[in-house]
Amino acid sequence: MAEKAAYSDEGLTAEARPATKEDAGILAQLVNMAGDGLPLYLWTKMAEGGDPWEVGRQRAQREEGSFSYRNAVVLEHGKVLACLIGYPIVPSLPDPDTPAMFVPFNMLEALAAGSWYVNVMATLPEARGRGFGSRLLAMADAIAEATGCTGTSLIVSDANATARHLYESSGYREIASEPMIKEGWTGAGENWVLMVKP
């Protein structure tokens, strides 16, 4: 997805590289951080009494699907510190079998068809404050341009003020929102917010 590139801040150099299947464990952790526990909630239901983290790892190892190592770029310095997962949003018809929780996401994504969708952007707690988020967003812009997308887009909880500030400072603007359908998930927020950067 992306060529190797170095990023340095305060003595810490992180190299960007495409993710591999071997990164599945850390990708699952980062995806769950970015999703405020929603991924683990879903994997627990899918595990049917088994290990939900193993479900997450297996999903990260898939060759296809939105959450696949093939759609991921990682930043590493001795170990993976951050990741970006994304893909172009292709216009599609609504699927009547979509679980209720995902309907708001699908409705918002449809409004950003043609853009490169930042599905996940996350940094380990010990590596935050070093500019990795801005670095990953810049990479998303470059990937969007290289793949002929109309810009970049993302969906964020209305309760995640820190992330929204970062996105706004990077040129993203809110264009729509949809109420969350939480079922048994206890994450913060009331609405999912679609932000787009042309």
Backbone torsions as a table, in degrees:
resi	resn	phi	psi	omega
1	MET	NA	-45.1	-178.2
2	ALA	-137.2	147.5	176.4
3	GLU	-76.2	161.2	178.5
4	LYS	-65.9	138.9	178.4
5	ALA	-148.7	146.0	-178.3
6	ALA	-96.8	148.0	174.6
7	TYR	-136.0	130.2	-176.8
8	SER	-127.6	137.4	176.3
9	ASP	-153.0	122.8	177.5
10	GLU	51.1	44.8	175.5
11	GLY	84.8	-7.7	179.9
12	LEU	-102.9	116.4	177.9
13	THR	-101.7	125.6	177.9
14	ALA	-116.6	129.2	179.6
15	GLU	-95.1	135.8	176.4
16	ALA	-93.0	137.4	177.0
17	ARG	-153.5	158.3	173.7
18	PRO	-62.9	142.7	177.8
19	ALA	-70.4	158.6	176.0
20	THR	-125.0	171.8	177.5
21	LYS	-58.6	-31.4	-178.3
22	GLU	-67.0	-15.7	178.7
23	ASP	-86.8	3.3	-171.9
24	ALA	-55.6	-39.9	-177.5
25	GLY	-64.2	-48.3	-179.3
26	ILE	-71.6	-32.3	176.4
27	LEU	-61.8	-41.6	178.7
28	ALA	-61.8	-42.4	178.5
29	GLN	-62.3	-45.5	-177.6
30	LEU	-68.0	-39.1	177.7
31	VAL	-62.3	-41.4	179.6
32	ASN	-67.3	-37.1	175.5
33	MET	-61.4	-47.9	-178.0
34	ALA	-63.1	-33.8	-177.1
35	GLY	-91.2	10.9	176.5
36	ASP	52.7	39.4	176.7
37	GLY	87.1	-7.5	179.5
38	LEU	-62.5	-43.8	177.0
39	PRO	-57.4	-45.7	-179.4
40	LEU	-64.0	-37.5	175.4
41	TYR	-57.3	-45.6	-179.4
42	LEU	-70.3	-41.4	-179.9
43	TRP	-64.9	-33.5	178.1
44	THR	-63.0	-41.8	177.2
45	LYS	-65.1	-39.9	-179.1
46	MET	-70.6	-29.3	-175.5
47	ALA	-72.3	-22.0	178.1
48	GLU	49.6	50.5	177.8
49	GLY	96.3	-11.7	177.9
50	GLY	-86.2	-162.0	-177.6
51	ASP	-84.9	111.4	-179.0
52	PRO	-63.9	-31.2	178.6
53	TRP	-66.8	-32.9	176.9
54	GLU	-66.3	-36.0	174.9
55	VAL	-60.6	-45.5	178.3
56	GLY	-60.8	-44.1	179.4
57	ARG	-62.9	-43.0	-180.0
58	GLN	-63.9	-37.5	178.5
59	ARG	-67.1	-37.6	178.3
60	ALA	-66.4	-27.9	-178.0
61	GLN	-83.9	-4.1	-178.8
62	ARG	-64.7	152.1	177.0
63	GLU	-82.3	-21.0	-178.1
64	GLU	-131.7	173.0	179.7
65	GLY	99.8	158.6	-176.7
66	SER	-64.5	-43.5	177.0
67	PHE	-92.9	84.2	178.1
68	SER	-136.5	145.5	178.1
69	TYR	-57.3	-25.1	-178.6
70	ARG	-66.9	-21.3	179.2
71	ASN	-98.2	11.1	-171.3
72	ALA	-116.4	145.4	169.9
73	VAL	-122.7	140.0	179.0
74	VAL	-120.8	154.5	169.4
75	LEU	-109.0	129.0	-178.3
76	GLU	-135.4	148.8	173.1
77	HIS	-146.2	89.3	-173.4
78	GLY	81.5	-36.1	175.2
79	LYS	-152.1	166.4	178.3
80	VAL	-69.1	129.2	-178.8
81	LEU	-109.5	-25.6	-175.3
82	ALA	-157.4	161.6	178.3
83	CYS	-146.7	156.4	173.1
84	LEU	-128.8	127.8	175.8
85	ILE	-126.0	128.2	-179.6
86	GLY	-164.5	175.5	-176.0
87	TYR	-171.8	160.5	176.1
88	PRO	-68.9	141.2	174.4
89	ILE	-86.7	116.2	179.9
90	VAL	-97.1	129.6	178.9
91	PRO	-56.7	135.7	-179.9
92	SER	-149.7	159.6	177.6
93	LEU	-77.5	148.2	177.8
94	PRO	-60.0	140.4	177.8
95	ASP	-97.1	116.6	-177.9
96	PRO	-64.9	-14.6	-179.4
97	ASP	-93.5	4.3	179.4
98	THR	-63.4	128.6	176.3
99	PRO	-57.3	146.0	-174.6
100	ALA	-54.1	-37.4	-178.9
101	MET	-57.3	-31.2	-173.2
102	PHE	-93.1	-9.9	-178.9
103	VAL	-57.8	-45.1	178.1
104	PRO	-59.2	-39.4	177.7
105	PHE	-61.6	-47.4	-178.1
106	ASN	-62.4	-39.2	179.7
107	MET	-63.7	-42.5	-179.6
108	LEU	-70.9	-42.0	178.9
109	GLU	-59.7	-37.8	-179.3
110	ALA	-59.7	-30.4	179.5
111	LEU	-73.7	-14.9	-177.9
112	ALA	-114.5	21.8	180.0
113	ALA	-55.0	137.4	-178.8
114	GLY	96.1	-13.3	178.7
115	SER	-90.9	166.4	173.1
116	TRP	-92.9	118.7	-170.4
117	TYR	-90.5	120.1	174.2
118	VAL	-81.3	92.8	-177.1
119	ASN	-72.6	-42.7	-177.5
120	VAL	-141.9	134.1	168.9
121	MET	-141.4	117.9	-175.5
122	ALA	-148.3	148.3	177.9
123	THR	-128.9	138.3	176.1
124	LEU	-58.7	146.1	-177.1
125	PRO	-52.3	-40.8	-175.9
126	GLU	-72.2	-11.4	-178.7
127	ALA	-109.1	6.9	-178.5
128	ARG	-76.2	159.4	179.9
129	GLY	80.3	12.2	-178.9
130	ARG	-111.4	8.9	177.0
131	GLY	86.5	7.7	-178.3
132	PHE	-65.1	-35.5	179.3
133	GLY	-61.8	-46.0	178.0
134	SER	-63.3	-38.9	178.2
135	ARG	-60.8	-45.5	-178.7
136	LEU	-67.6	-38.0	177.7
137	LEU	-65.0	-37.6	176.2
138	ALA	-64.2	-37.7	176.7
139	MET	-64.7	-39.5	178.1
140	ALA	-60.6	-42.1	177.6
141	ASP	-59.7	-44.0	-178.3
142	ALA	-65.7	-41.2	179.1
143	ILE	-65.6	-42.0	179.0
144	ALA	-59.3	-44.5	-179.7
145	GLU	-65.8	-42.4	-177.5
146	ALA	-67.2	-26.9	-177.8
147	THR	-99.5	6.6	175.8
148	GLY	75.5	21.0	178.9
149	CYS	-78.1	161.3	-176.4
150	THR	-78.8	-6.3	-177.8
151	GLY	153.6	-158.8	177.9
152	THR	-123.4	156.9	179.8
153	SER	-146.0	162.2	176.5
154	LEU	-160.1	163.8	176.8
155	ILE	-124.5	132.4	-175.8
156	VAL	-136.7	151.9	175.0
157	SER	-69.0	142.0	177.5
158	ASP	-65.6	-13.6	179.8
159	ALA	-87.8	-10.2	-175.4
160	ASN	-92.5	75.4	-175.5
161	ALA	-63.9	-36.4	-178.7
162	THR	-63.2	-48.5	179.9
163	ALA	-64.5	-42.1	-178.3
164	ARG	-63.0	-36.8	177.5
165	HIS	-63.3	-43.4	178.1
166	LEU	-60.6	-45.7	-177.8
167	TYR	-64.7	-42.5	179.5
168	GLU	-63.3	-40.6	179.8
169	SER	-69.1	-18.2	178.1
170	SER	-94.7	3.3	175.1
171	GLY	103.5	3.9	178.3
172	TYR	-81.0	146.5	177.8
173	ARG	-131.1	139.8	177.6
174	GLU	-69.0	132.1	177.5
175	ILE	-123.7	-15.8	179.4
176	ALA	-166.3	162.3	174.3
177	SER	-147.3	158.5	177.7
178	GLU	-139.5	141.9	177.0
179	PRO	-61.4	141.5	176.0
180	MET	-70.2	145.4	168.5
181	ILE	-113.2	106.1	-167.7
182	LYS	-92.4	-27.4	-172.4
183	GLU	51.5	-116.7	-178.4
184	GLY	-97.5	1.2	-179.0
185	TRP	-75.8	140.7	-174.2
186	THR	-113.4	24.3	-179.3
187	GLY	-65.9	160.6	-179.1
188	ALA	-75.8	157.2	174.5
189	GLY	108.1	161.6	177.8
190	GLU	-118.7	-26.1	-175.9
191	ASN	-135.5	149.8	168.5
192	TRP	-92.1	133.8	-175.1
193	VAL	-115.2	126.3	175.3
194	LEU	-89.6	125.6	177.2
195	MET	-120.8	137.9	-175.6
196	VAL	-129.8	142.3	173.3
197	LYS	-121.9	110.6	-177.7
198	PRO	-62.5	NA	NA
